[in-house]
């Protein structure tokens, strides 16, 4: 899915929802299928995830234990995985 289409879909879902988009950080816990842990109580399955080309395509893909930036829309029904978060040392 192209990034512009993914953002368009998130915006559409946000408009239809009474909840605004929100930012979250998650950790990849599984790759096939993708699962992302937001906190101890919330783990997202692929069913709730939309990936940008940047998140999956940059030649490296995503790996277990990678931190990722997410946009939440639709009252928590869809999450756009934007990209991996770089670790600064």
Backbone as numpy.savetxt, mean C-alpha at the origin, in Angstrom:
# Nx Ny Nz CAx CAy CAz Cx Cy Cz
-0.84 -2.16 -13.00 -1.69 -0.99 -13.00 -0.80 0.24 -13.00
-1.10 1.18 -13.89 -0.32 2.41 -13.94 -0.58 3.23 -12.68
0.45 3.99 -12.28 0.34 4.79 -11.08 -0.80 5.80 -11.19
-0.96 6.42 -12.36 -2.03 7.41 -12.52 -3.40 6.76 -12.34
-3.56 5.54 -12.85 -4.84 4.83 -12.67 -5.07 4.46 -11.21
-4.00 4.05 -10.53 -4.12 3.69 -9.12 -4.50 4.90 -8.28
-3.86 6.04 -8.54 -4.18 7.26 -7.80 -5.61 7.69 -8.11
-6.01 7.60 -9.37 -7.37 7.94 -9.76 -8.39 7.07 -9.01
-8.10 5.77 -8.90 -9.00 4.86 -8.20 -9.08 5.19 -6.72
-7.94 5.51 -6.10 -7.93 5.88 -4.69 -8.74 7.16 -4.48
-8.55 8.16 -5.36 -9.29 9.42 -5.24 -10.79 9.18 -5.40
-11.16 8.34 -6.34 -12.57 8.01 -6.54 -13.15 7.37 -5.29
-12.42 6.41 -4.73 -12.89 5.74 -3.51 -12.96 6.71 -2.34
-12.02 7.65 -2.28 -12.01 8.63 -1.21 -13.23 9.53 -1.31
-13.56 9.96 -2.52 -14.70 10.83 -2.73 -16.00 10.12 -2.35
-16.08 8.84 -2.65 -17.29 8.08 -2.36 -17.40 7.72 -0.88
-16.31 7.83 -0.16 -16.29 7.48 1.25 -16.38 8.74 2.11
-16.88 8.57 3.32 -16.92 9.71 4.22 -15.60 9.86 4.97
-14.66 8.94 4.75 -13.36 8.99 5.40 -12.32 9.56 4.43
-11.49 10.50 4.88 -10.44 11.01 4.00 -9.31 9.99 3.86
-8.45 10.21 2.87 -7.28 9.34 2.71 -6.36 9.55 3.90
-5.64 8.52 4.25 -4.72 8.59 5.38 -3.42 7.91 4.99
-2.34 8.29 5.63 -1.02 7.75 5.36 -0.69 6.71 6.43
-0.05 5.63 6.04 0.36 4.60 7.00 1.70 4.02 6.56
2.37 3.39 7.51 3.60 2.67 7.23 3.35 1.22 7.62
3.75 0.32 6.72 3.57 -1.10 6.98 4.85 -1.86 6.74
4.84 -3.13 7.11 5.99 -4.01 6.93 5.54 -5.23 6.14
6.27 -5.56 5.07 5.97 -6.74 4.27 6.22 -7.99 5.11
5.19 -8.83 5.27 5.36 -10.06 6.05 5.33 -11.31 5.17
4.83 -11.18 3.94 4.80 -12.30 3.01 4.80 -11.73 1.59
5.37 -12.49 0.65 5.45 -12.02 -0.73 4.47 -12.74 -1.65
4.26 -14.03 -1.47 3.33 -14.76 -2.33 2.31 -15.49 -1.49
1.17 -14.94 -1.27 0.72 -13.62 -1.71 1.24 -12.53 -0.77
1.20 -11.29 -1.26 1.65 -10.16 -0.44 0.75 -9.99 0.78
1.37 -9.82 1.94 0.67 -9.36 3.13 1.52 -8.28 3.78
0.84 -7.29 4.33 1.54 -6.16 4.95 0.94 -5.94 6.34
1.82 -5.89 7.36 1.38 -5.64 8.73 1.47 -4.15 9.01
0.34 -3.56 9.42 0.31 -2.15 9.81 0.63 -2.01 11.30
0.03 -2.86 12.10 0.29 -2.91 13.54 -0.05 -4.32 14.03
-0.02 -4.54 15.36 -0.27 -5.88 15.89 -1.66 -6.39 15.55
-2.62 -5.48 15.38 -4.01 -5.88 15.16 -4.43 -5.88 13.70
-3.63 -5.29 12.81 -4.06 -5.15 11.42 -3.00 -5.65 10.44
-3.32 -6.73 9.75 -2.49 -7.25 8.67 -3.33 -7.27 7.40
-2.83 -6.66 6.35 -3.55 -6.54 5.09 -3.17 -7.66 4.13
-4.15 -8.23 3.46 -3.90 -9.22 2.43 -3.93 -8.53 1.08
-3.51 -9.24 0.03 -3.48 -8.68 -1.32 -4.84 -8.15 -1.77
-5.88 -8.72 -1.24 -7.24 -8.30 -1.59 -7.49 -6.81 -1.33
-6.80 -6.25 -0.34 -6.97 -4.85 0.04 -5.89 -3.94 -0.53
-4.94 -4.49 -1.28 -3.76 -3.74 -1.72 -3.80 -3.41 -3.21
-3.35 -2.19 -3.52 -3.13 -1.76 -4.90 -1.67 -1.30 -4.93
-0.89 -1.79 -5.90 0.54 -1.48 -5.96 0.83 -0.52 -7.11
1.70 0.44 -6.87 2.19 1.30 -7.95 3.31 0.55 -8.66
3.60 0.97 -9.88 4.73 0.38 -10.60 6.03 0.65 -9.86
6.12 1.80 -9.22 7.33 2.14 -8.46 7.54 1.15 -7.33
6.47 0.78 -6.64 6.59 -0.16 -5.52 7.09 -1.53 -5.97
6.61 -1.99 -7.11 6.96 -3.34 -7.56 8.03 -3.38 -8.64
8.20 -2.28 -9.39 8.97 -2.37 -10.60 10.40 -1.93 -10.58
10.87 -1.23 -9.60 12.17 -0.58 -9.66 13.37 -1.52 -9.81
13.13 -2.73 -10.28 14.22 -3.66 -10.51 14.51 -4.54 -9.30
13.98 -4.15 -8.15 14.24 -4.89 -6.92 13.00 -5.57 -6.38
11.83 -4.97 -6.63 10.61 -5.51 -6.05 10.59 -5.29 -4.55
9.65 -5.92 -3.89 9.54 -5.80 -2.44 9.96 -7.12 -1.80
10.57 -7.02 -0.63 11.04 -8.20 0.08 10.44 -8.24 1.47
10.46 -9.41 2.08 9.98 -9.55 3.46 10.79 -8.62 4.36
10.11 -7.98 5.30 10.65 -7.03 6.28 10.91 -5.63 5.71
10.62 -5.40 4.41 10.71 -4.04 3.87 9.60 -3.19 4.48
9.93 -1.95 4.83 8.92 -0.99 5.25 8.38 -0.30 4.01
7.06 -0.11 3.95 6.44 0.52 2.79 5.51 1.65 3.22
5.40 2.66 2.34 4.48 3.77 2.55 3.15 3.43 1.89
2.05 3.68 2.60 0.72 3.35 2.11 -0.22 4.54 2.23
-1.14 4.65 1.27 -2.26 5.58 1.39 -3.50 4.74 1.59
-4.30 5.11 2.57 -5.52 4.37 2.88 -6.72 5.16 2.37
-7.66 4.47 1.76 -8.88 5.12 1.27 -10.05 4.18 1.47
-11.24 4.71 1.25 -12.43 3.89 1.36 -12.68 3.39 2.76
-12.30 4.17 3.77 -12.52 3.75 5.14 -11.73 2.50 5.51
-10.60 2.30 4.88 -9.75 1.16 5.17 -10.01 -0.05 4.29
-10.76 0.15 3.22 -11.07 -0.96 2.32 -10.01 -1.17 1.24
-9.24 -0.13 0.91 -8.19 -0.20 -0.12 -6.97 0.56 0.39
-5.80 0.01 0.08 -4.54 0.64 0.45 -3.65 0.69 -0.78
-3.16 1.87 -1.12 -2.23 2.05 -2.22 -0.82 1.94 -1.67
-0.07 0.94 -2.13 1.33 0.77 -1.72 2.16 1.65 -2.64
2.69 2.73 -2.08 3.39 3.74 -2.88 4.81 3.30 -3.21
5.58 2.96 -2.19 6.99 2.60 -2.42 7.60 2.09 -1.13
8.78 1.52 -1.28 9.57 1.08 -0.12 10.11 2.33 0.58
10.25 2.26 1.88 10.82 3.36 2.66 12.31 3.09 2.84
13.13 4.05 2.46 14.58 3.90 2.56 15.03 4.02 4.01
15.96 3.19 4.39 16.56 3.25 5.72 17.77 4.19 5.65
17.77 5.21 6.47 18.88 6.16 6.50 19.78 5.77 7.67
21.05 5.57 7.35 22.01 5.17 8.40 22.97 6.27 8.69
